[in-house]
Amino acid sequence: MLVQVTHHSKYDYSSEVVLGMHKLYLIPQHRPYFRVEHQKFNILPDPDGQNYRQDLAGNWYKLAWFSVPTQSLDITGEWIFKLHSFNPFGFIIDQNFEEMGWNNPFFQFSYEERTAFLIPFLSDKSENQFSDFLQHIKKKSNGLIDFLVNMTQDIYLNWKHEIRHEQNIWEPDFTFSERKGSCRDISLMQMEMLRELGLAARFVSGYAFNPDLDEGHELHAWLEVFLPGAGWIGLDPSLGLLTDHRYIPLACHPDPSRTLPVQGTFGGFSDSDLKTFVDMKLLNKGKQ
């Protein structure tokens, strides 16, 4: 199917500012189940220069720099994606990895090669603040995949999803106690839960397309967990799903703050106000 995405972000400043370097994480990251049929990108004021760069986590982004004073920054991206059906359960995980973690008396998973690359994706906390909840989910699960499905479903059913326009992310223990949060709050909470079990997890921001759902899911956040043999597996606790071809990532990173669509600074004494609009339309259902 063909899906059109329009993403408009506008920063208004209370007085003139000079924009610093800006990283625009508005480049769809490669996935085999979609193809970009059309792409249009516009930045106002016109940057002095811009080019494509890749960060340490492998995300492509657009780097732009400016020198002319301005009272606004206007960024518009337009894409047409051709989406192909993708089965989120079409994988086989390493049996030894699963059995050793599942049968561990402390319910802890361990990667065969805990290289330095893995460290940012794992927990650096000593306390186990979610152990009771995790043990509750384990008792009603039959293996790791069933556990991940049940966990994602349980969070979806018992945590209220709400739209928050603030750009901050709540701490996981606060989201846990409040039993509510935005997609990014709830995703970070589940990410920390999985890390508590020794599982590597990363935060993902991007677009999610489902015309049957209420608003608030177009610009979306979810998470991915790394399972040996299967790779990175997407989980969406806001909807209780494993992610399929309807999810288009813009950035993946162990630190959620590094996935913000627009990252930059400005010089001057000014307040800023951000307005964001995302629209997704089905152009042609076709064959999935």
BAKOLPA-718200 format. One record per residue (C-alpha): x, y, z. Coordinates in pm, 1 decimal, always signed. Layout:
node east: X | north: Y | up: Z
...
This chain:
node east: +0.0 | north: +0.0 | up: +0.0
node east: +101.0 | north: +360.8 | up: -59.5
node east: +102.0 | north: +600.1 | up: +237.2
node east: +169.0 | north: +972.8 | up: +222.0
node east: +328.1 | north: +1142.7 | up: +524.7
node east: +348.2 | north: +1518.5 | up: +577.1
node east: +546.9 | north: +1638.6 | up: +880.4
node east: +557.5 | north: +2009.0 | up: +961.8
node east: +747.8 | north: +2160.9 | up: +1257.1
node east: +768.3 | north: +2531.8 | up: +1329.4
node east: +966.2 | north: +2706.8 | up: +1602.7
node east: +863.5 | north: +3065.5 | up: +1677.4
node east: +1101.4 | north: +3284.4 | up: +1880.1
node east: +996.9 | north: +3588.5 | up: +2083.9
node east: +1289.1 | north: +3787.8 | up: +1943.0
node east: +1552.9 | north: +3745.1 | up: +1673.5
node east: +1797.5 | north: +3460.1 | up: +1726.6
node east: +2092.1 | north: +3310.8 | up: +1541.8
node east: +2039.5 | north: +2941.3 | up: +1484.2
node east: +2323.3 | north: +2704.6 | up: +1564.2
node east: +2392.3 | north: +2363.8 | up: +1414.0
node east: +2072.8 | north: +2159.4 | up: +1379.3
node east: +2044.8 | north: +1783.0 | up: +1344.9
node east: +1719.6 | north: +1687.7 | up: +1175.0
node east: +1626.8 | north: +1327.6 | up: +1250.2
node east: +1364.0 | north: +1326.8 | up: +979.9
node east: +1523.8 | north: +1073.4 | up: +748.3
node east: +1336.5 | north: +739.9 | up: +738.6
node east: +1574.3 | north: +466.7 | up: +852.3
node east: +1604.9 | north: +169.2 | up: +617.9
node east: +1375.1 | north: -127.8 | up: +669.1
node east: +1320.3 | north: -401.3 | up: +406.9
node east: +939.7 | north: -375.7 | up: +424.5
node east: +909.1 | north: -21.8 | up: +287.0
node east: +1042.5 | north: +183.4 | up: -0.9
node east: +1049.3 | north: +561.8 | up: -35.0
node east: +866.6 | north: +650.3 | up: -357.5
node east: +880.7 | north: +1028.7 | up: -310.6
node east: +1065.4 | north: +1266.1 | up: -78.4
node east: +1049.5 | north: +1644.5 | up: -45.9
node east: +1222.8 | north: +1850.1 | up: +221.1
node east: +1207.1 | north: +2223.4 | up: +288.5
node east: +1379.7 | north: +2437.9 | up: +555.0
node east: +1314.4 | north: +2808.1 | up: +620.1
node east: +1520.5 | north: +3017.1 | up: +657.9
node east: +1743.8 | north: +2866.9 | up: +392.4
node east: +2046.7 | north: +2705.4 | up: +559.6
node east: +2394.3 | north: +2822.8 | up: +466.3
node east: +2468.9 | north: +2456.4 | up: +413.9
node east: +2318.3 | north: +2112.9 | up: +470.2
node east: +2418.0 | north: +1753.5 | up: +416.5
node east: +2347.1 | north: +1398.8 | up: +528.6
node east: +2532.2 | north: +1248.5 | up: +824.2
node east: +2519.2 | north: +926.7 | up: +1026.7
node east: +2545.6 | north: +907.3 | up: +1405.0
node east: +2718.4 | north: +643.5 | up: +1618.0
node east: +2394.4 | north: +442.7 | up: +1647.9
node east: +2366.3 | north: +418.9 | up: +1268.3
node east: +2087.7 | north: +675.2 | up: +1218.8
node east: +2100.8 | north: +897.2 | up: +910.4
node east: +2005.1 | north: +1259.7 | up: +971.7
node east: +2027.4 | north: +1595.4 | up: +795.0
node east: +2277.4 | north: +1846.5 | up: +934.7
node east: +2196.2 | north: +2213.4 | up: +868.6
node east: +2369.1 | north: +2537.3 | up: +971.5
node east: +2264.8 | north: +2902.0 | up: +954.0
node east: +2404.3 | north: +3254.5 | up: +992.6
node east: +2111.2 | north: +3491.9 | up: +920.8
node east: +1911.2 | north: +3612.8 | up: +1225.7
node east: +1551.4 | north: +3486.8 | up: +1230.0
node east: +1239.1 | north: +3474.9 | up: +1443.2
node east: +1127.8 | north: +3132.5 | up: +1320.5
node east: +1249.4 | north: +2794.6 | up: +1199.0
node east: +1013.5 | north: +2612.2 | up: +964.3
node east: +1076.8 | north: +2250.5 | up: +859.8
node east: +849.6 | north: +2050.6 | up: +629.5
node east: +902.7 | north: +1696.3 | up: +506.3
node east: +681.7 | north: +1502.9 | up: +268.0
node east: +715.4 | north: +1136.1 | up: +175.6
node east: +527.0 | north: +865.7 | up: -5.1
node east: +604.7 | north: +516.4 | up: +123.4
node east: +526.3 | north: +185.2 | up: -40.9
node east: +464.5 | north: -59.8 | up: +243.9
node east: +487.6 | north: -437.6 | up: +206.2
node east: +344.4 | north: -690.3 | up: +450.5
node east: +585.1 | north: -785.9 | up: +728.9
node east: +526.4 | north: -1060.4 | up: +985.2
node east: +661.3 | north: -941.8 | up: +1324.7
node east: +667.4 | north: -1303.3 | up: +1450.7
node east: +871.4 | north: -1434.7 | up: +1158.3
node east: +1188.9 | north: -1510.2 | up: +1351.7
node east: +1365.4 | north: -1780.9 | up: +1554.1
node east: +1561.2 | north: -1687.0 | up: +1863.6
node east: +1869.2 | north: -1862.3 | up: +1997.4
node east: +1733.7 | north: -2146.7 | up: +2211.5
node east: +2030.3 | north: -2154.7 | up: +2446.7
node east: +1998.1 | north: -1781.2 | up: +2517.2
node east: +1628.5 | north: -1818.4 | up: +2595.2
node east: +1658.6 | north: -2129.0 | up: +2813.8
node east: +1949.1 | north: -1998.9 | up: +3022.2
node east: +1769.4 | north: -1674.6 | up: +3100.9
node east: +1425.6 | north: -1826.1 | up: +3149.4
node east: +1553.4 | north: -2092.7 | up: +3387.9
node east: +1786.1 | north: -1857.5 | up: +3573.1
node east: +1667.7 | north: -1838.6 | up: +3939.8
node east: +1705.2 | north: -1459.4 | up: +3926.1
node east: +1531.1 | north: -1441.1 | up: +3584.9
node east: +1833.3 | north: -1282.4 | up: +3416.3
node east: +1942.5 | north: -1308.3 | up: +3052.7
node east: +2304.2 | north: -1286.6 | up: +2943.3
node east: +2450.8 | north: -1237.8 | up: +2597.7
node east: +2729.6 | north: -1472.7 | up: +2493.0
node east: +2946.0 | north: -1178.1 | up: +2394.4
node east: +2883.1 | north: -879.3 | up: +2621.1
node east: +3091.7 | north: -644.1 | up: +2411.6
node east: +3137.5 | north: -273.9 | up: +2478.0
node east: +2884.2 | north: -208.4 | up: +2201.0
node east: +2608.1 | north: -365.5 | up: +2414.7
node east: +2672.3 | north: -160.7 | up: +2729.1
node east: +2465.1 | north: +150.8 | up: +2638.4
node east: +2162.8 | north: -71.4 | up: +2568.5
node east: +2173.3 | north: -242.6 | up: +2909.6
node east: +2076.8 | north: -118.3 | up: +3255.0
node east: +2325.2 | north: +69.7 | up: +3469.5
node east: +2100.4 | north: +52.8 | up: +3777.8
node east: +2155.4 | north: -185.6 | up: +4067.9
node east: +1802.0 | north: -187.3 | up: +4209.4
node east: +1524.3 | north: -403.4 | up: +4066.5
node east: +1223.2 | north: -174.6 | up: +4088.5
node east: +999.5 | north: -374.6 | up: +3853.6
node east: +1077.6 | north: -731.4 | up: +3972.6
node east: +731.2 | north: -804.4 | up: +4117.5
node east: +558.3 | north: -698.2 | up: +3797.7
node east: +801.5 | north: -894.4 | up: +3580.3
node east: +762.3 | north: -1210.1 | up: +3789.7
node east: +384.3 | north: -1175.2 | up: +3765.1
node east: +406.7 | north: -1169.4 | up: +3383.7
node east: +651.1 | north: -1461.6 | up: +3381.7
node east: +414.2 | north: -1683.3 | up: +3581.7
node east: +149.0 | north: -1662.8 | up: +3312.2
node east: +392.3 | north: -1698.2 | up: +3019.4
node east: +540.7 | north: -1993.8 | up: +2836.6
node east: +885.1 | north: -1882.9 | up: +2724.3
node east: +1043.1 | north: -1550.8 | up: +2635.2
node east: +834.4 | north: -1463.1 | up: +2327.6
node east: +509.8 | north: -1533.4 | up: +2511.6
node east: +645.1 | north: -1322.2 | up: +2797.9
node east: +715.5 | north: -1027.3 | up: +2566.8
node east: +368.5 | north: -1052.0 | up: +2412.1
node east: +196.4 | north: -1076.1 | up: +2752.5
node east: +405.3 | north: -793.6 | up: +2896.0
node east: +329.9 | north: -559.8 | up: +2604.5
node east: -39.9 | north: -645.5 | up: +2624.5
node east: -53.1 | north: -599.0 | up: +3001.5
node east: +99.9 | north: -251.8 | up: +2979.3
node east: -143.3 | north: -159.2 | up: +2701.7
node east: -442.6 | north: -273.3 | up: +2907.1
node east: -338.1 | north: -130.0 | up: +3243.2
node east: -159.3 | north: +194.9 | up: +3156.4
node east: -367.2 | north: +474.3 | up: +3008.3
node east: -218.6 | north: +622.6 | up: +2692.1
node east: -244.4 | north: +1000.4 | up: +2679.3
node east: -115.1 | north: +1270.6 | up: +2446.2
node east: +132.2 | north: +1506.4 | up: +2614.8
node east: +256.4 | north: +1804.8 | up: +2415.9
node east: +553.1 | north: +1864.7 | up: +2647.8
node east: +878.6 | north: +1740.4 | up: +2497.0
node east: +1009.0 | north: +1584.7 | up: +2820.0
node east: +991.1 | north: +1213.7 | up: +2905.7
node east: +875.0 | north: +1093.4 | up: +3246.0
node east: +1099.9 | north: +875.9 | up: +3458.3
node east: +999.7 | north: +506.0 | up: +3428.7
node east: +916.5 | north: +466.5 | up: +3799.3
node east: +687.0 | north: +771.1 | up: +3779.9
node east: +505.6 | north: +631.7 | up: +3474.0
node east: +476.0 | north: +297.1 | up: +3652.8
node east: +316.9 | north: +452.4 | up: +3962.0
node east: +89.2 | north: +688.0 | up: +3765.7
node east: -43.8 | north: +406.7 | up: +3546.2
node east: -54.7 | north: +643.9 | up: +3249.1
node east: +173.2 | north: +827.1 | up: +3009.5
node east: +244.2 | north: +925.7 | up: +2651.1
node east: +377.2 | north: +673.4 | up: +2400.2
node east: +734.1 | north: +783.9 | up: +2479.3
node east: +679.8 | north: +758.1 | up: +2857.5
node east: +532.7 | north: +409.3 | up: +2834.7
node east: +797.2 | north: +291.2 | up: +2587.0
node east: +1080.5 | north: +409.5 | up: +2811.0
node east: +918.3 | north: +229.9 | up: +3105.5
node east: +903.1 | north: -101.9 | up: +2920.7
node east: +1255.5 | north: -47.5 | up: +2790.4
node east: +1385.4 | north: -15.0 | up: +3147.2
node east: +1185.0 | north: -319.8 | up: +3253.4
node east: +1353.0 | north: -531.4 | up: +2986.0
node east: +1694.5 | north: -394.4 | up: +3074.7
node east: +1632.0 | north: -500.3 | up: +3434.0
node east: +1619.6 | north: -858.7 | up: +3299.7
node east: +1955.1 | north: -817.3 | up: +3124.9
node east: +1795.0 | north: -763.7 | up: +2783.0
node east: +1936.7 | north: -497.8 | up: +2550.9
node east: +1673.9 | north: -243.1 | up: +2448.1
node east: +1662.1 | north: +81.0 | up: +2250.7
node east: +1412.5 | north: +362.8 | up: +2204.3
node east: +1256.8 | north: +428.5 | up: +1862.1
node east: +1077.6 | north: +734.8 | up: +1727.5
node east: +900.7 | north: +751.9 | up: +1395.7
node east: +563.2 | north: +717.7 | up: +1225.2
node east: +293.3 | north: +459.6 | up: +1288.9
node east: +6.3 | north: +425.5 | up: +1044.3
node east: -330.2 | north: +284.0 | up: +1144.2
node east: -636.8 | north: +471.4 | up: +1013.4
node east: -865.6 | north: +277.0 | up: +1250.8
node east: -709.5 | north: +433.3 | up: +1561.3
node east: -772.9 | north: +767.4 | up: +1728.6
node east: -533.2 | north: +1056.7 | up: +1671.7
node east: -194.7 | north: +1072.2 | up: +1838.9
node east: -33.3 | north: +767.0 | up: +1679.5
node east: +109.4 | north: +925.7 | up: +1362.5
node east: +425.9 | north: +1066.2 | up: +1524.7
node east: +494.7 | north: +779.7 | up: +1757.6
node east: +746.2 | north: +616.2 | up: +1991.9
node east: +808.1 | north: +248.6 | up: +2062.0
node east: +1103.1 | north: +28.3 | up: +2159.2
node east: +1309.9 | north: -260.0 | up: +2028.6
node east: +1466.6 | north: -547.0 | up: +2221.3
node east: +1766.9 | north: -743.5 | up: +2093.0
node east: +1718.2 | north: -1121.7 | up: +2079.3
node east: +2009.3 | north: -1334.7 | up: +1954.5
node east: +1910.2 | north: -1513.7 | up: +1637.1
node east: +1624.2 | north: -1272.3 | up: +1571.0
node east: +1786.6 | north: -928.5 | up: +1592.4
node east: +1601.4 | north: -617.2 | up: +1702.9
node east: +1232.7 | north: -690.0 | up: +1769.3
node east: +988.3 | north: -397.3 | up: +1790.0
node east: +734.7 | north: -367.9 | up: +2073.9
node east: +462.7 | north: -104.2 | up: +2102.3
node east: +319.0 | north: -98.7 | up: +2456.6
node east: +88.7 | north: +194.0 | up: +2371.4
node east: -104.3 | north: -36.9 | up: +2139.1
node east: -8.4 | north: -379.0 | up: +2279.9
node east: +154.6 | north: -494.5 | up: +1956.2
node east: +474.0 | north: -622.4 | up: +1805.0
node east: +563.5 | north: -372.7 | up: +1532.6
node east: +494.6 | north: -459.8 | up: +1169.4
node east: +515.3 | north: -284.2 | up: +830.3
node east: +299.0 | north: +4.9 | up: +952.4
node east: +590.3 | north: +138.5 | up: +1160.0
node east: +846.6 | north: +367.5 | up: +994.4
node east: +1142.9 | north: +456.2 | up: +1220.1
node east: +1319.5 | north: +792.1 | up: +1206.5
node east: +1575.4 | north: +724.2 | up: +1481.2
node east: +1678.1 | north: +441.3 | up: +1715.6
node east: +1901.4 | north: +503.4 | up: +2015.9
node east: +1961.7 | north: +372.4 | up: +2370.5
node east: +1908.8 | north: +731.5 | up: +2491.4
node east: +1556.2 | north: +860.0 | up: +2407.6
node east: +1673.3 | north: +1223.9 | up: +2399.3
node east: +1890.0 | north: +1138.4 | up: +2096.4
node east: +1581.4 | north: +1045.5 | up: +1891.2
node east: +1410.8 | north: +1386.8 | up: +1897.1
node east: +1315.9 | north: +1488.4 | up: +1539.6
node east: +1486.7 | north: +1829.6 | up: +1567.0
node east: +1800.2 | north: +1877.2 | up: +1778.0
node east: +1982.2 | north: +2209.6 | up: +1785.6
node east: +2060.3 | north: +2536.3 | up: +1961.9
node east: +2016.2 | north: +2907.4 | up: +1909.0
node east: +2198.2 | north: +3217.9 | up: +2025.2
node east: +2010.2 | north: +3509.6 | up: +2178.8
node east: +1770.5 | north: +3594.6 | up: +2459.2
node east: +1440.0 | north: +3450.3 | up: +2350.8
node east: +1160.4 | north: +3211.4 | up: +2436.5
node east: +1067.7 | north: +2946.5 | up: +2181.8
node east: +736.2 | north: +2787.4 | up: +2093.2
node east: +707.7 | north: +2465.4 | up: +1893.4
node east: +409.8 | north: +2360.8 | up: +1683.5
node east: +415.1 | north: +2020.7 | up: +1512.0
node east: +170.3 | north: +1868.7 | up: +1266.2
node east: +185.4 | north: +1519.4 | up: +1116.7
node east: -64.2 | north: +1386.8 | up: +862.7
node east: -72.3 | north: +1034.7 | up: +718.6
node east: -297.6 | north: +935.4 | up: +429.6
node east: -361.0 | north: +606.6 | up: +255.0
node east: -321.0 | north: +671.7 | up: -118.0
node east: -360.1 | north: +320.7 | up: -249.8
node east: -424.3 | north: +5.2 | up: -49.0
node east: -301.5 | north: -228.8 | up: -322.1
node east: -136.0 | north: -554.5 | up: -224.5
node east: +25.3 | north: -570.7 | up: +115.8
